[in-house]
């Protein structure tokens, strides 16, 4: 592919799957000087996103999107990705030299192998951000990183595209892609569940505005964790307060029994990390760990 001063030449961009992610990535590439020429959209919601965010795009069938484009965003659900690549390859559309980029966190470029075998250039460009479908999504790209995986010879193109979208490319080896995604899902998705659970318990305890109470505490805890890692920890597990933890478990059993198992497992993981970091002596943790085992 031709480049201009180390950047990809201006590309015709197509989007197959213009959902929340595909539409915002297409919009970002358009702002970077590329032209979004085509999109494949079925639902009314997808067609509206194309009209709102990708106004230069024509609605076409997937194979036609490929024909019209130099760079094609395959922004479909994870489980549909390989089937889509296989389907495009089987249509007979000429994929030679076409850049196919997906935005799945769980997959590397290997998910596009059926298309790669017939000449496509595969990229995995995963924005480490949650998208709501609202106008602020495009601004959030400027503050996020992308997990980038590609064949080594395509790495400069992949990283340049991310930089053009205003984000930071971070290289993830192909064989580490699942671990990378597990880390992100465990942190972001489970955090939402934990916060929602805490808010629900506070509401049961009579707190009228749980979010308002939690915001300063959780903001400080997140800041500490990001800056200090496990050394940002505070609370009863760190102190080895077995009686307090036992009281928590007993109360949860009567109020929210579905949350007991996760509380116990997270407390055990917290204790293990605190012990390994030298923050909690094993002898001080013995009673606590006995409570958690029970």
C-alpha positions as CSV (number, residue, x, y, z in Angstrom):
1,X,0.0,0.0,0.0
2,X,1.2,3.5,-0.8
3,X,1.9,5.7,2.2
4,X,2.3,9.5,2.6
5,X,5.0,10.5,5.1
6,X,4.6,7.3,7.0
7,X,0.8,7.4,7.0
8,X,-1.6,5.3,4.9
9,X,-2.7,6.9,1.7
10,X,-6.3,8.3,1.6
11,X,-8.5,5.2,1.6
12,X,-12.0,4.4,0.5
13,X,-13.6,2.9,3.7
14,X,-16.5,0.5,3.9
15,X,-18.3,-0.7,7.0
16,X,-19.9,-4.1,7.3
17,X,-21.9,-3.9,10.6
18,X,-22.3,-0.2,11.3
19,X,-23.3,-0.6,14.9
20,X,-22.1,1.5,17.8
21,X,-18.5,0.6,17.2
22,X,-18.4,0.4,13.4
23,X,-20.2,3.7,13.0
24,X,-17.9,5.6,15.3
25,X,-14.7,4.1,13.8
26,X,-15.9,4.9,10.3
27,X,-16.7,8.5,11.5
28,X,-13.2,8.8,13.0
29,X,-11.6,7.6,9.8
30,X,-13.7,10.1,7.9
31,X,-12.4,12.9,10.1
32,X,-8.9,11.7,9.5
33,X,-9.3,12.3,5.8
34,X,-10.4,9.0,4.5
35,X,-13.8,8.7,2.7
36,X,-16.5,6.3,3.9
37,X,-18.0,5.2,0.7
38,X,-20.2,2.2,1.6
39,X,-21.9,0.4,4.4
40,X,-23.9,-2.8,4.8
41,X,-26.9,-2.2,7.1
42,X,-30.0,-4.3,7.6
43,X,-31.9,-3.0,10.6
44,X,-33.5,0.5,10.7
45,X,-31.2,1.4,13.7
46,X,-28.1,0.6,11.6
47,X,-29.4,2.5,8.6
48,X,-30.0,5.5,10.8
49,X,-26.5,5.3,12.2
50,X,-25.2,5.3,8.7
51,X,-27.3,8.4,7.8
52,X,-26.2,10.2,11.0
53,X,-22.6,9.3,11.2
54,X,-21.5,8.1,7.8
55,X,-23.5,10.4,5.4
56,X,-21.1,9.8,2.5
57,X,-21.8,6.0,2.5
58,X,-24.1,4.2,0.2
59,X,-26.0,1.2,1.6
60,X,-24.8,-1.9,-0.3
61,X,-24.6,-5.6,0.1
62,X,-21.5,-6.9,1.9
63,X,-19.7,-8.1,-1.3
64,X,-20.5,-4.7,-2.9
65,X,-19.0,-2.9,0.1
66,X,-15.8,-4.8,-0.4
67,X,-15.7,-4.0,-4.1
68,X,-16.2,-0.3,-3.5
69,X,-13.6,0.0,-0.7
70,X,-9.9,-0.2,0.1
71,X,-10.4,-0.7,3.9
72,X,-13.3,-2.6,5.1
73,X,-14.4,-2.5,8.8
74,X,-15.9,-5.9,9.8
75,X,-17.6,-4.7,13.0
76,X,-19.9,-7.6,13.7
77,X,-20.3,-9.7,16.9
78,X,-17.3,-11.8,17.8
79,X,-18.9,-15.2,17.0
80,X,-19.9,-14.0,13.5
81,X,-16.5,-12.8,12.5
82,X,-14.9,-15.9,11.0
83,X,-18.1,-16.8,9.3
84,X,-18.3,-13.4,7.7
85,X,-14.7,-13.7,6.5
86,X,-15.4,-17.1,5.1
87,X,-18.6,-15.8,3.4
88,X,-16.8,-13.0,1.7
89,X,-14.1,-15.3,0.5
90,X,-16.7,-17.7,-0.9
91,X,-18.6,-15.0,-2.9
92,X,-15.7,-14.7,-5.3
93,X,-15.3,-11.0,-4.7
94,X,-11.7,-10.0,-5.3
95,X,-10.1,-9.6,-1.8
96,X,-6.5,-9.2,-3.0
97,X,-5.0,-6.1,-1.4
98,X,-8.1,-5.2,0.5
99,X,-7.5,-4.3,4.1
100,X,-10.0,-6.1,6.4
101,X,-10.0,-4.7,9.9
102,X,-12.1,-6.1,12.7
103,X,-12.7,-4.5,16.2
104,X,-13.1,-7.6,18.3
105,X,-11.1,-7.7,21.5
106,X,-11.2,-11.5,21.7
107,X,-9.7,-12.3,18.3
108,X,-6.5,-11.5,16.6
109,X,-6.0,-11.4,12.8
110,X,-6.3,-15.2,12.7
111,X,-10.0,-14.8,12.8
112,X,-9.9,-13.5,9.3
113,X,-7.9,-16.4,7.9
114,X,-10.4,-17.5,5.3
115,X,-10.1,-14.0,3.6
116,X,-6.4,-13.8,4.2
117,X,-5.8,-17.0,2.2
118,X,-7.3,-15.3,-0.8
119,X,-5.2,-12.2,-0.6
120,X,-6.9,-9.9,2.0
121,X,-4.7,-7.9,4.4
122,X,-6.0,-8.6,8.0
123,X,-5.9,-6.2,11.0
124,X,-7.3,-6.5,14.5
125,X,-8.0,-3.0,15.8
126,X,-9.8,-3.1,19.1
127,X,-10.7,0.1,20.9
128,X,-10.4,-0.2,24.6
129,X,-13.5,1.8,25.3
130,X,-17.2,1.2,25.9
131,X,-19.6,2.9,23.4
132,X,-23.1,4.0,24.1
133,X,-24.2,5.0,20.6
134,X,-24.3,8.6,21.8
135,X,-22.5,11.6,20.4
136,X,-19.7,11.5,23.0
137,X,-18.4,8.2,21.6
138,X,-16.3,9.9,18.9
139,X,-14.6,12.2,21.5
140,X,-13.8,9.1,23.7
141,X,-11.5,7.7,21.1
142,X,-9.0,10.5,21.8
143,X,-8.6,9.2,25.3
144,X,-8.4,5.4,24.7
145,X,-5.9,2.8,23.5
146,X,-6.4,0.2,20.8
147,X,-5.2,-3.4,21.1
148,X,-3.5,-3.9,17.7
149,X,-2.7,-7.3,16.2
150,X,-1.6,-7.9,12.6
151,X,1.0,-9.7,10.5
152,X,4.3,-8.0,11.2
153,X,4.5,-6.5,7.8
154,X,1.2,-4.8,8.3
155,X,2.0,-3.4,11.7
156,X,2.9,0.1,10.5
157,X,-0.4,0.4,8.7
158,X,-2.4,-0.8,11.6
159,X,-0.7,1.5,14.1
160,X,-0.9,4.5,11.7
161,X,-4.7,4.0,11.3
162,X,-5.1,4.1,15.0
163,X,-3.0,7.2,15.4
164,X,-5.1,8.9,12.7
165,X,-8.2,8.2,14.7
166,X,-6.6,10.0,17.6
167,X,-6.0,7.0,19.8
168,X,-2.9,5.1,21.0
169,X,-1.9,1.8,19.4
170,X,-0.7,-0.9,21.8
171,X,0.7,-4.0,20.2
172,X,-0.8,-7.4,21.4
173,X,0.8,-10.6,20.1
174,X,-1.6,-13.0,18.4
175,X,-1.2,-15.7,21.0
176,X,-2.0,-13.3,23.8
177,X,-5.2,-11.9,22.4
178,X,-7.6,-14.0,24.6
179,X,-5.6,-13.2,27.7
180,X,-5.7,-9.5,26.8
181,X,-9.5,-9.6,26.3
182,X,-10.1,-11.6,29.5
183,X,-8.2,-8.9,31.4
184,X,-10.3,-6.1,29.9
185,X,-13.7,-7.9,30.3
186,X,-12.9,-8.9,33.9
187,X,-12.0,-5.3,34.7
188,X,-14.7,-3.3,32.9
189,X,-17.7,-5.6,32.8
190,X,-17.3,-7.1,36.3
191,X,-16.7,-3.6,37.7
192,X,-20.1,-2.5,36.4
193,X,-21.7,-5.6,38.0
194,X,-19.9,-4.9,41.3
195,X,-21.0,-1.3,41.4
196,X,-24.6,-2.2,40.6
197,X,-24.5,-4.8,43.3
198,X,-23.1,-2.3,45.8
199,X,-25.8,0.2,44.9
200,X,-28.5,-2.4,45.2
201,X,-27.3,-3.4,48.7
202,X,-27.1,0.3,49.8
203,X,-30.7,0.8,48.6
204,X,-31.7,-2.2,50.7
205,X,-29.9,-0.6,53.6
206,X,-32.1,2.5,53.2
207,X,-29.6,4.8,51.4
208,X,-31.8,7.1,49.1
209,X,-29.1,7.9,46.5
210,X,-26.6,5.0,46.4
211,X,-24.8,6.5,43.4
212,X,-24.1,9.7,45.1
213,X,-22.7,7.9,48.1
214,X,-20.5,5.6,46.1
215,X,-19.1,8.0,43.6
216,X,-16.3,9.6,45.7
217,X,-15.3,6.3,47.3
218,X,-15.2,4.3,44.1
219,X,-13.5,7.1,42.2
220,X,-10.8,7.2,44.8
221,X,-10.5,3.4,44.9
222,X,-10.2,3.3,41.1
223,X,-7.5,6.0,41.1
224,X,-5.6,4.2,43.8
225,X,-5.8,0.9,42.0
226,X,-4.6,2.4,38.6
227,X,-1.7,4.2,40.3
228,X,-0.7,1.8,43.0
229,X,-2.0,-1.6,42.0
230,X,-2.7,-3.9,45.0
231,X,-0.9,-1.4,47.2
232,X,-3.9,0.9,46.8
233,X,-6.0,-1.6,48.8
234,X,-7.8,-0.8,52.0
235,X,-10.6,-2.4,54.0
236,X,-11.3,-5.4,56.3
237,X,-9.5,-8.1,54.2
238,X,-6.3,-6.1,54.2
239,X,-6.6,-5.7,58.0
240,X,-7.4,-9.4,58.5
241,X,-10.7,-8.5,60.1
242,X,-12.2,-12.0,60.0
243,X,-15.1,-11.1,62.2
244,X,-16.2,-8.2,59.9
245,X,-15.9,-10.4,56.8
246,X,-17.9,-13.2,58.5
247,X,-20.6,-10.6,59.3
248,X,-20.7,-9.5,55.7
249,X,-21.2,-13.0,54.5
250,X,-23.9,-13.8,57.1
251,X,-25.8,-10.6,56.1
252,X,-25.5,-11.3,52.4
253,X,-26.9,-14.8,53.0
254,X,-30.1,-13.4,54.3
255,X,-30.3,-10.3,52.0
256,X,-28.7,-11.1,48.7
257,X,-27.7,-14.8,48.7
258,X,-26.9,-14.7,45.0
259,X,-23.9,-12.4,45.9
260,X,-22.3,-14.6,48.5
261,X,-20.2,-16.8,46.2
262,X,-18.7,-13.8,44.4
263,X,-18.0,-11.9,47.6
264,X,-16.2,-14.9,49.0
265,X,-14.1,-15.6,45.9
266,X,-13.1,-11.9,45.5
267,X,-12.2,-11.7,49.2
268,X,-10.1,-14.8,48.8
269,X,-8.3,-13.4,45.7
270,X,-7.8,-10.1,47.5
271,X,-6.3,-11.8,50.6
272,X,-4.0,-13.9,48.3
273,X,-2.7,-10.8,46.5
274,X,-2.2,-8.9,49.8
275,X,-0.2,-11.8,51.2
276,X,1.9,-12.1,48.0
277,X,2.6,-8.3,48.2
278,X,3.7,-8.6,51.8
279,X,0.8,-6.4,53.0
280,X,-0.9,-9.1,55.0
281,X,1.1,-11.7,57.0
282,X,-0.1,-15.2,56.6
283,X,-0.5,-15.7,60.3
284,X,-2.7,-12.6,60.5
285,X,-4.7,-13.9,57.5
286,X,-5.2,-17.5,58.9
287,X,-8.6,-16.8,60.7
288,X,-9.8,-14.7,57.7
289,X,-9.0,-17.5,55.2
290,X,-10.7,-20.1,57.5
291,X,-13.8,-17.9,57.4
292,X,-13.7,-17.7,53.7
293,X,-13.2,-21.5,53.3
294,X,-16.3,-22.1,55.4
